[in-house]
């Protein structure tokens, strides 16, 4: 994901960040640029910011959204998804599957059955849920320590938009970056999560559009066939009428 200044994330000065990290205004302004983030991603652009997600344990990452599992649910095909991801799969399932209270596993495409309660009918994966809780409790950070300030164990919690690099708070106040526009990595990650969620929703909608398109084609063929049969019947009626008139 490319970090485009002025477009992708709301940027703040270093001093503002140090005094009020995580202001809601920073996040709310950034929401308006999420479409740009999606466009950049579809063009195959990447940044070092995505490397942070690679440091998370794969066993604790949802295969659909890539985040740490949140209220994981276990599917009958043995795959596990975040509850929100499973809910999206139900919401955007093909009409035929929905009518039978089923949805396709986004990983293996197996048909997963649920009852009238919807997502609540799927069992929670307690083992993974507890593992995620332990991981968070132990406070294992996925931010690497800055090489320049390793003695202070300073983690690279910020993104410099001019230099396109991850930096620590001490780097941010140094001569090299102090006049640059800085974004907290928490904001960067927030948008990466939103971007993935929107992409998943877009893919699901495209699949549904394809299914509806096929259904429309089938219906059009049925209408065409009925019209052809109607023409044949009309000709038969006309022919039969003419024969009747000739005979009587």
Buried (B, 14 or more C-beta within 10 A) or exposed (E): BBBBEEBBBBBBBBEEBBEEBEBEEBBEBBEEBBEBBBBBBEEEEEBEBBEBBEEBEEEBBBBBBBBBBBBBBBBEBEBBBBBBBBBBBBBBBBEEBEEEBBBBBBBEEBBBEBEEEEBEEBEBBEEBBEBBEEBEEEEEEBBBBBEBBEEEEBBBBBBBBBEBBBBBBEBBBBEBBEEBBBBBBBBBBBBBBBBBBBBBEEEBEEBBEEBEEEEEEEEEEEEEEEEEEEEEEEEEEEEEEEEEEEEE
